[in-house]
Amino acid sequence: MDSQKREPTAESARPARLGRQTEDGRLLEAPVPEPAVFVHTDPWRVLRIMGEFVAGFDELADLGPAVTMFGSARTPPDDPTYQQAVETARLLGEAGFAIITGGGPGIMEAGNRGAVEAGAVSVGLGIELPYEQKLNDYVTQSLEFNYFFTRKTMFLKYAQAYLIFPGGWGTMDEMMEALTLIQTDKIKNFPIILFGSDYWQGLLDFFRDPMLAGGKISPSDFDIFTVTDSPQEVVEVVVSSFRERERQRKGEVKKR
């Protein structure tokens, strides 16, 4: 048996994805020397990006306490994880928190559904994608974005915590970005809660070895996040952190 590493063949290569071009995609393209219509140039995009920030700040300024939920769009309603996400969002809603999601299917739908069941505000922040995607039926307040980084700002700025269910690349992206912001003290007293200990165990093992063992992170970096399988524990962590954040905020106001 030939044990040598084989190069991928045309048949085994990842199939090309031929979805429509998006504004994010156009922004990230390398500059080309050919002249372009002004509305497709970077200076015009800066104005569009400013508009997205203004619209987001306007829409969400009065939202109140909220938790942003992430997780796989591929999780079906009959999956136990979907049901746990609904229950957790419902409990958070009953505790006085709005729920913010990406507004799509799967865990996002579960989060918005739990918010609606609790009578809480259910926010969906949609994004332009190469393939059609509509907001789920449980969104009661929505915004659409062309650029991922403006949307990410809204996820973070208007939340008191991140609740992260099992997911794929997008979920990992949001989680790693938030961990970096906390580790570098860009944001403080902001819980990152990973729901589903079995799912996250492999990643935690990687954090410990080789990352921690190799000196790439510190033992205290494990204090940045909480791993749980309990919807009630999620609520306890979020409420405790929110109260501490409010105490600190009021203390800072008194000092001024």
C-alpha positions as CSV (number, residue, x, y, z in Angstrom):
1,M,0.0,0.0,0.0
2,D,1.4,3.4,-1.0
3,S,1.7,5.4,2.2
4,Q,3.1,8.5,0.5
5,K,1.1,11.6,0.8
6,R,-1.0,12.1,-2.3
7,E,-1.7,15.5,-3.9
8,P,-5.5,16.2,-4.2
9,T,-7.0,15.4,-7.6
10,A,-9.5,17.5,-9.5
11,E,-12.2,15.1,-8.3
12,S,-11.2,15.4,-4.6
13,A,-10.7,19.1,-4.5
14,R,-13.2,21.4,-2.8
15,P,-15.8,22.4,-5.3
16,A,-15.9,26.1,-6.3
17,R,-18.5,28.2,-4.7
18,L,-20.1,30.5,-7.3
19,G,-22.4,32.7,-5.1
20,R,-23.0,36.3,-6.0
21,Q,-20.4,38.9,-5.1
22,T,-21.1,40.8,-1.9
23,E,-20.1,44.3,-0.7
24,D,-17.7,42.7,1.8
25,G,-16.1,40.8,-1.0
26,R,-15.7,43.8,-3.1
27,L,-14.1,45.8,-0.3
28,L,-11.6,43.0,0.4
29,E,-10.5,42.7,-3.3
30,A,-7.0,43.9,-4.2
31,P,-7.0,47.2,-5.9
32,V,-7.0,47.1,-9.7
33,P,-5.7,49.8,-12.1
34,E,-8.8,50.0,-14.2
35,P,-11.1,53.0,-13.6
36,A,-14.2,52.2,-11.6
37,V,-17.6,53.9,-11.2
38,F,-17.4,56.0,-8.1
39,V,-20.1,54.1,-6.2
40,H,-17.8,51.0,-6.5
41,T,-14.7,52.7,-5.2
42,D,-13.2,52.6,-1.7
43,P,-14.0,56.2,-0.8
44,W,-17.7,55.6,-1.5
45,R,-17.6,52.4,0.6
46,V,-16.3,54.4,3.5
47,L,-19.5,56.4,3.4
48,R,-21.5,53.2,3.2
49,I,-19.7,51.8,6.2
50,M,-20.3,55.1,8.1
51,G,-24.0,54.7,7.3
52,E,-24.1,51.2,8.7
53,F,-22.5,52.3,11.9
54,V,-25.0,55.2,12.3
55,A,-28.0,52.9,11.5
56,G,-26.8,50.4,14.0
57,F,-26.2,52.9,16.8
58,D,-29.5,54.5,16.1
59,E,-31.5,51.3,16.2
60,L,-29.8,49.7,19.2
61,A,-29.1,52.7,21.5
62,D,-32.2,52.0,23.6
63,L,-32.0,48.2,23.6
64,G,-31.1,47.8,27.3
65,P,-29.3,44.8,28.8
66,A,-28.7,42.1,26.2
67,V,-26.8,38.8,25.5
68,T,-25.5,37.9,22.1
69,M,-25.9,34.3,21.1
70,F,-23.8,32.4,18.5
71,G,-23.9,28.9,17.2
72,S,-24.3,26.8,14.1
73,A,-26.9,27.8,11.5
74,R,-27.0,24.1,10.6
75,T,-28.5,22.9,13.9
76,P,-32.0,21.5,13.2
77,P,-35.0,22.1,15.6
78,D,-35.0,18.5,16.6
79,D,-31.4,18.6,17.9
80,P,-31.1,18.7,21.7
81,T,-28.7,21.6,21.4
82,Y,-31.4,23.7,19.6
83,Q,-33.8,22.9,22.5
84,Q,-31.2,23.9,25.1
85,A,-30.6,27.2,23.2
86,V,-34.3,27.9,23.3
87,E,-34.5,27.2,27.0
88,T,-31.4,29.3,27.8
89,A,-32.6,32.3,25.8
90,R,-36.0,32.0,27.4
91,L,-34.4,32.1,30.9
92,L,-32.2,35.1,29.9
93,G,-35.3,36.9,28.6
94,E,-37.2,36.2,31.8
95,A,-34.2,37.6,33.7
96,G,-34.5,40.9,31.8
97,F,-32.1,40.5,28.9
98,A,-32.8,41.0,25.2
99,I,-31.3,38.4,22.9
100,I,-29.2,39.4,19.9
101,T,-28.4,36.9,17.1
102,G,-27.3,36.9,13.5
103,G,-31.0,36.4,12.7
104,G,-30.5,33.2,10.6
105,P,-31.6,29.6,11.2
106,G,-30.3,27.0,13.6
107,I,-29.0,28.3,17.0
108,M,-29.8,31.8,15.9
109,E,-33.4,30.9,15.4
110,A,-33.4,29.1,18.7
111,G,-32.1,32.1,20.5
112,N,-34.7,34.4,19.0
113,R,-37.4,31.9,19.7
114,G,-36.5,31.7,23.4
115,A,-36.6,35.5,23.6
116,V,-40.0,35.6,22.0
117,E,-41.3,32.9,24.4
118,A,-40.1,35.1,27.3
119,G,-41.6,38.2,25.9
120,A,-38.1,39.8,25.6
121,V,-36.7,41.8,22.7
122,S,-35.5,39.5,19.9
123,V,-32.9,41.1,17.7
124,G,-31.6,39.7,14.4
125,L,-28.6,41.3,12.8
126,G,-28.6,40.0,9.2
127,I,-25.6,40.0,6.8
128,E,-25.4,40.1,3.0
129,L,-24.1,36.7,1.9
130,P,-23.4,35.2,-1.6
131,Y,-26.3,32.8,-1.0
132,E,-29.9,33.8,-0.1
133,Q,-30.6,33.9,3.6
134,K,-33.6,35.4,5.3
135,L,-34.2,36.4,8.9
136,N,-36.0,33.7,11.0
137,D,-39.6,34.1,12.0
138,Y,-38.7,34.9,15.7
139,V,-36.9,38.2,15.1
140,T,-38.8,41.3,16.4
141,Q,-36.2,43.9,15.7
142,S,-33.8,43.7,12.8
143,L,-31.0,45.3,10.9
144,E,-29.2,44.2,7.7
145,F,-25.5,44.7,7.2
146,N,-23.2,44.6,4.2
147,Y,-20.0,44.5,6.2
148,F,-19.1,41.9,8.7
149,F,-17.0,44.2,10.9
150,T,-19.8,46.8,11.4
151,R,-22.1,43.9,12.3
152,K,-19.5,42.5,14.7
153,T,-19.3,45.9,16.5
154,M,-23.1,45.8,17.2
155,F,-22.9,42.2,18.5
156,L,-20.3,43.4,21.0
157,K,-21.2,47.0,21.8
158,Y,-24.8,46.3,22.8
159,A,-24.3,43.0,24.7
160,Q,-23.3,42.3,28.3
161,A,-22.1,38.8,27.5
162,Y,-21.5,36.3,24.6
163,L,-23.2,32.9,24.8
164,I,-21.6,30.5,22.3
165,F,-23.2,27.2,21.3
166,P,-21.5,24.6,19.1
167,G,-20.9,26.0,15.7
168,G,-18.5,26.3,12.8
169,W,-16.1,28.9,11.3
170,G,-18.3,31.9,12.0
171,T,-18.9,30.9,15.6
172,M,-15.1,30.3,16.1
173,D,-14.4,33.7,14.5
174,E,-16.7,35.6,16.9
175,M,-15.4,33.6,19.9
176,M,-11.7,34.1,19.2
177,E,-12.1,37.8,18.5
178,A,-13.9,38.3,21.8
179,L,-11.3,36.3,23.7
180,T,-8.6,38.5,22.2
181,L,-10.4,41.7,23.1
182,I,-10.8,40.6,26.7
183,Q,-7.2,39.2,27.0
184,T,-5.9,42.6,25.8
185,D,-8.2,44.5,28.1
186,K,-10.1,46.2,25.3
187,I,-13.3,45.1,27.1
188,K,-13.7,44.2,30.7
189,N,-16.2,42.2,32.9
190,F,-17.6,40.6,29.8
191,P,-18.5,36.9,30.2
192,I,-17.8,34.5,27.4
193,I,-19.8,31.4,28.0
194,L,-19.2,28.2,26.0
195,F,-22.3,25.9,26.1
196,G,-21.7,22.2,25.6
197,S,-18.7,20.8,27.4
198,D,-18.4,17.7,25.1
199,Y,-18.3,19.9,22.0
200,W,-15.6,22.3,23.3
201,Q,-13.4,19.7,25.0
202,G,-11.1,19.2,22.0
203,L,-10.5,23.0,21.7
204,L,-9.9,23.3,25.5
205,D,-7.3,20.5,25.2
206,F,-5.6,22.4,22.4
207,F,-5.6,25.6,24.6
208,R,-3.8,23.6,27.3
209,D,-1.4,21.7,25.1
210,P,0.3,23.0,23.0
211,M,-0.8,26.6,23.7
212,L,-0.5,26.9,27.4
213,A,2.3,24.3,27.7
214,G,4.2,26.1,25.0
215,G,3.9,29.5,26.8
216,K,1.7,31.0,24.1
217,I,-1.0,31.9,26.7
218,S,-1.1,32.3,30.5
219,P,-3.0,30.2,33.0
220,S,-5.1,33.3,33.8
221,D,-6.4,33.3,30.3
222,F,-8.6,30.4,31.2
223,D,-10.5,32.7,33.5
224,I,-11.8,34.6,30.5
225,F,-14.5,32.1,29.7
226,T,-16.9,29.7,31.3
227,V,-17.8,26.2,30.0
228,T,-21.2,24.9,31.0
229,D,-24.1,22.5,30.2
230,S,-26.6,24.3,32.4
231,P,-29.0,27.0,31.1
232,Q,-29.5,28.1,34.7
233,E,-25.7,28.6,35.2
234,V,-25.6,30.7,32.1
235,V,-28.2,33.1,33.7
236,E,-26.3,33.2,37.0
237,V,-23.0,34.1,35.3
238,V,-24.6,36.8,33.1
239,V,-26.7,38.3,36.0
240,S,-23.7,38.3,38.4
241,S,-21.4,40.0,35.8
242,F,-24.1,42.5,34.9
243,R,-24.6,43.5,38.5
244,E,-20.8,43.9,39.0
245,R,-20.6,45.9,35.8
246,E,-23.4,48.2,37.0
247,R,-21.7,48.7,40.4
248,Q,-18.4,49.7,38.7
249,R,-20.2,52.0,36.3
250,K,-22.0,53.8,39.2
251,G,-18.8,54.1,41.1
252,E,-17.1,55.7,38.2
253,V,-19.9,58.2,37.8
254,K,-19.7,59.2,41.5
255,K,-15.9,59.9,41.0
256,R,-16.5,62.3,38.2
